[in-house]
Amino acid sequence: MSRLLIALFVTAGIGITGCATQQRNAPQPSNPAPTLARPATTAPLSKDAYDVAVRNADAQAKTDKDACASRSGNAKDICLAEASGREKVAKADAEAAYRNTPKAREDARDARAEANYSVAKEKCDDLSGNAKDVCVKEADAALTKAKADAKVDRVTADASQDASAKQAEARQKAEADKRDADYKVAVEKCDALSGSAKSNCISDAKLRFGK
């Protein structure tokens, strides 16, 4: 596997500990911590590398879900939620690296937030009463905040790209305007000539300025 793919899966390997080795811990009713770390920026993926990443995510998900079979009750639910979350995030990260667009990166962050949310909600089931209610509300809040931040960053990136495009367009127009101005000067100078000399002068001006 290439270093690029290894780097992708390290960043997309998600901070969820594998179900096969995870020790079940009861969630704290205050501040259920995010399970998945925010991915580092990765270099764009080729189509072939993207396809490999998706296949690897599928294979890893099957392994992770099989490892949950020995569990029962809510421990199994948590394990399956983590396995599903890792799969979705790995695929979303691969998609973001392949598409390399602000929207794709936002979608990957949303997938990570939703995976965290699913796991957090399952962990809340180990609680009861007000502690459980608080746990669920905190999970809801974390999801809302994560998606809001992802949207702000995407809109900012879109605006930056739009600004860059407008600047490039303005530069192109400015260059065209300057060429036109220089062409008019050159043609005007040709008026001082006559006959074939004038014709040659005008032809040369058109050639130089792309007219």
C-alpha positions as CSV (number, residue, x, y, z in Angstrom):
1,M,0.0,0.0,0.0
2,S,1.4,3.4,-0.9
3,R,2.5,5.9,1.7
4,L,-0.4,8.1,0.7
5,L,-3.0,5.5,1.4
6,I,-1.3,4.6,4.7
7,A,-1.4,8.3,5.7
8,L,-5.1,8.5,4.7
9,F,-6.1,5.6,6.8
10,V,-4.0,6.8,9.8
11,T,-5.9,10.1,9.7
12,A,-9.2,8.4,8.8
13,G,-8.5,5.5,11.1
14,I,-10.6,7.4,13.5
15,G,-10.1,7.8,17.1
16,I,-12.6,5.0,17.9
17,T,-10.7,2.2,19.5
18,G,-11.2,-1.2,17.7
19,C,-14.2,-3.2,19.0
20,A,-12.0,-6.3,19.3
21,T,-9.8,-4.7,21.9
22,Q,-12.0,-1.9,23.4
23,Q,-12.8,-2.2,27.1
24,R,-16.4,-1.0,27.8
25,N,-16.4,2.1,29.9
26,A,-19.6,3.7,31.2
27,P,-20.0,7.2,29.8
28,Q,-19.8,10.2,32.0
29,P,-23.1,12.0,32.2
30,S,-21.3,15.4,31.7
31,N,-19.4,16.0,28.5
32,P,-19.3,12.8,26.5
33,A,-16.0,13.3,24.6
34,P,-15.9,13.0,20.8
35,T,-14.8,9.5,19.7
36,L,-13.3,10.5,16.4
37,A,-10.5,13.0,15.9
38,R,-10.7,15.6,13.2
39,P,-8.7,14.4,10.2
40,A,-5.6,16.0,9.1
41,T,-5.5,17.5,5.6
42,T,-4.5,14.8,3.1
43,A,-3.1,15.1,-0.5
44,P,-5.7,14.5,-3.3
45,L,-6.3,10.9,-4.2
46,S,-6.3,9.4,-7.6
47,K,-9.4,7.4,-8.7
48,D,-7.5,4.2,-8.3
49,A,-6.3,5.1,-4.8
50,Y,-9.8,6.2,-3.9
51,D,-11.2,2.8,-5.1
52,V,-8.6,1.0,-3.0
53,A,-9.5,3.1,0.1
54,V,-13.2,2.3,-0.3
55,R,-12.5,-1.5,-0.6
56,N,-10.2,-1.3,2.4
57,A,-12.9,0.4,4.4
58,D,-15.4,-2.3,3.5
59,A,-13.0,-5.0,4.5
60,Q,-12.1,-3.3,7.8
61,A,-15.8,-2.8,8.6
62,K,-16.6,-6.5,8.1
63,T,-13.7,-7.4,10.5
64,D,-14.8,-4.9,13.1
65,K,-18.4,-6.0,13.0
66,D,-17.5,-9.6,13.2
67,A,-15.5,-8.8,16.3
68,C,-18.7,-7.4,17.9
69,A,-20.4,-10.8,17.7
70,S,-19.1,-12.0,21.0
71,R,-20.6,-9.1,22.8
72,S,-24.2,-8.6,24.0
73,G,-26.6,-5.9,25.1
74,N,-25.5,-2.3,24.9
75,A,-21.9,-3.2,24.7
76,K,-22.6,-4.9,21.3
77,D,-24.6,-1.9,20.2
78,I,-21.7,0.4,21.0
79,C,-19.3,-1.8,19.2
80,L,-21.4,-1.9,16.1
81,A,-21.9,1.8,16.2
82,E,-18.2,2.3,16.4
83,A,-17.5,-0.1,13.5
84,S,-20.1,1.6,11.3
85,G,-18.7,5.0,12.2
86,R,-15.2,4.0,11.2
87,E,-16.5,2.7,7.9
88,K,-18.5,5.8,7.1
89,V,-15.7,8.2,8.1
90,A,-13.0,6.3,6.2
91,K,-15.2,6.4,3.0
92,A,-16.1,10.1,3.5
93,D,-12.4,11.0,4.1
94,A,-11.4,9.1,0.9
95,E,-14.2,10.9,-1.0
96,A,-13.0,14.3,0.4
97,A,-9.4,13.6,-0.7
98,Y,-10.6,12.4,-4.1
99,R,-13.0,15.2,-4.8
100,N,-10.8,17.8,-3.1
101,T,-13.6,20.4,-2.8
102,P,-14.8,22.4,0.2
103,K,-18.2,20.6,0.0
104,A,-16.6,17.2,0.0
105,R,-14.5,18.2,3.0
106,E,-17.6,19.5,4.8
107,D,-19.4,16.2,4.1
108,A,-16.5,14.3,5.6
109,R,-16.6,16.4,8.8
110,D,-20.4,15.8,8.9
111,A,-19.9,12.1,8.6
112,R,-17.4,12.2,11.5
113,A,-19.8,14.3,13.6
114,E,-22.6,11.9,12.9
115,A,-20.5,8.8,13.7
116,N,-19.5,10.4,17.0
117,Y,-23.1,11.2,17.7
118,S,-24.2,7.6,17.1
119,V,-21.6,6.2,19.4
120,A,-22.4,8.9,22.1
121,K,-26.1,8.1,22.0
122,E,-25.4,4.4,22.4
123,K,-23.2,5.1,25.4
124,C,-25.9,7.2,26.9
125,D,-28.1,4.1,27.1
126,D,-25.9,2.9,29.9
127,L,-27.3,5.7,32.0
128,S,-30.8,6.4,33.3
129,G,-32.9,9.3,34.5
130,N,-31.6,12.8,34.3
131,A,-28.0,11.6,33.7
132,K,-29.2,9.9,30.5
133,D,-31.2,13.0,29.5
134,V,-28.2,15.2,30.0
135,C,-25.9,12.8,28.1
136,V,-28.3,12.8,25.1
137,K,-28.6,16.6,25.1
138,E,-24.8,16.9,25.2
139,A,-24.5,14.5,22.3
140,D,-27.1,16.6,20.4
141,A,-25.2,19.8,21.1
142,A,-21.9,18.3,20.0
143,L,-23.4,17.2,16.7
144,T,-25.0,20.6,16.1
145,K,-21.7,22.5,16.9
146,A,-19.6,20.2,14.7
147,K,-21.8,20.6,11.7
148,A,-22.1,24.3,12.2
149,D,-18.3,24.7,12.3
150,A,-18.0,22.5,9.2
151,K,-20.5,24.7,7.3
152,V,-18.7,27.9,8.3
153,D,-15.4,26.5,7.1
154,R,-16.9,25.4,3.8
155,V,-18.6,28.7,3.1
156,T,-15.3,30.5,3.9
157,A,-13.4,28.2,1.5
158,D,-16.1,28.7,-1.2
159,A,-15.8,32.5,-0.8
160,S,-12.0,32.3,-1.0
161,Q,-12.2,30.3,-4.2
162,D,-14.8,32.6,-5.6
163,A,-12.6,35.6,-4.8
164,S,-9.6,33.9,-6.4
165,A,-11.7,33.2,-9.6
166,K,-12.8,36.8,-9.7
167,Q,-9.3,38.1,-9.3
168,A,-8.1,35.8,-12.1
169,E,-10.9,37.0,-14.3
170,A,-10.1,40.6,-13.5
171,R,-6.4,40.1,-14.3
172,Q,-7.3,38.5,-17.7
173,K,-9.5,41.4,-18.6
174,A,-6.9,43.9,-17.5
175,E,-4.3,42.2,-19.7
176,A,-6.7,42.2,-22.7
177,D,-7.5,45.9,-22.2
178,K,-3.8,46.7,-22.1
179,R,-3.1,44.7,-25.2
180,D,-6.0,46.6,-27.0
181,A,-4.5,49.9,-25.8
182,D,-1.1,49.1,-27.0
183,Y,-2.5,47.8,-30.3
184,K,-4.3,51.1,-30.9
185,V,-1.1,53.0,-30.2
186,A,0.8,50.8,-32.7
187,V,-1.8,51.2,-35.4
188,E,-1.9,55.0,-34.9
189,K,1.8,55.1,-35.4
190,C,1.4,53.3,-38.7
191,D,-0.7,56.3,-40.0
192,A,2.6,58.2,-40.4
193,L,3.5,55.7,-43.1
194,S,1.9,55.1,-46.5
195,G,1.6,52.3,-49.1
196,S,3.2,48.9,-48.4
197,A,5.1,50.3,-45.4
198,K,1.8,51.2,-43.7
199,S,0.3,47.9,-44.6
200,N,3.3,46.0,-43.2
201,C,3.2,48.1,-40.1
202,I,-0.5,47.3,-39.4
203,S,0.1,43.6,-40.2
204,D,3.0,43.5,-37.7
205,A,0.9,45.2,-35.1
206,K,-1.9,42.7,-35.5
207,L,0.6,39.8,-35.2
208,R,2.2,41.3,-32.1
209,F,-1.1,41.9,-30.3
210,G,-3.0,38.9,-31.5
211,K,-5.6,40.7,-33.6
